[in-house]
Amino acid sequence: MLIHCASMDDPYATVEVRNPNGREGLFTMKIDFKDAHGFTMVDASHQVWVSAKDRATVRVAVAGTGRVDKIDHCEVDPRATADR
């Protein structure tokens, strides 16, 4: 779940990953940073360990684009992939 999209004041997106399972796991979340026309400027993924029946917050940098001022919104894949 997206908590905060990147901006000039804070060039990181903040995402919450929830684990409804009965055991901890490594999850990969995916996020797209988009401009006002819906064009994906940057797509990123990040892995995070989440305890059983818990949630973790991840901050994802808008790495190396130099175009943070052009980001209009973020889209997060609603399902993180369980890797382990």
Stockholm file with secondary structure:
# STOCKHOLM 1.0

chainA/1-84         MLIHCASMDDPYATVEVRNPNGREGLFTMKIDFKDAHGFTMVDASHQVWVSAKDRATVRVAVAGTGRVDKIDHCEVDPRATADR
#=GR chainA/1-84 SS CEEECCCSSCCEEEEEEEECSSSCEEEEEEEEEECTTSCEEEEEEEEEEECTTEEEEEEEECTTCSCGGGCCEEEECSSCEECC
#=GC SS_cons        CEEECCCSSCCEEEEEEEECSSSCEEEEEEEEEECTTSCEEEEEEEEEEECTTEEEEEEEECTTCSCGGGCCEEEECSSCEECC
//
